[in-house]
Amino acid sequence: MTDAGIPDKQARSLIGKWRAAHGDGAVMEAIVDCRARAITNPVEWIVARFAKPRDRPSAPGSFLESLLQRERNEELKRQRAEGVA
């Protein structure tokens, strides 16, 4: 985002807010996708991306999605073992 002229402090603050709201994986995926598409206004693009409902990952079977799914499965296993879920 700093390549698009956004000050470092502001970029870090935005990323932190997005991480809190959407999770690390979704934010990383959005940033990587934004960069790959050479978006000239990354903040508006990422905000719009998070505003859209996402029924499925952008790249089915992607490495990132498989990692996220594995984490979710492990968390569910832990919760079941503890009697939480």
Secondary structure, 3 states (H helix, E strand, C coil): CHHHCCCHHHHHHHHHHHHHHHCHHHHHHHHHHHHHCCCCCHHHHHHHHHHCCCCCCCCCCCHHHHHHHHHHHHHHHHHHHHCCC
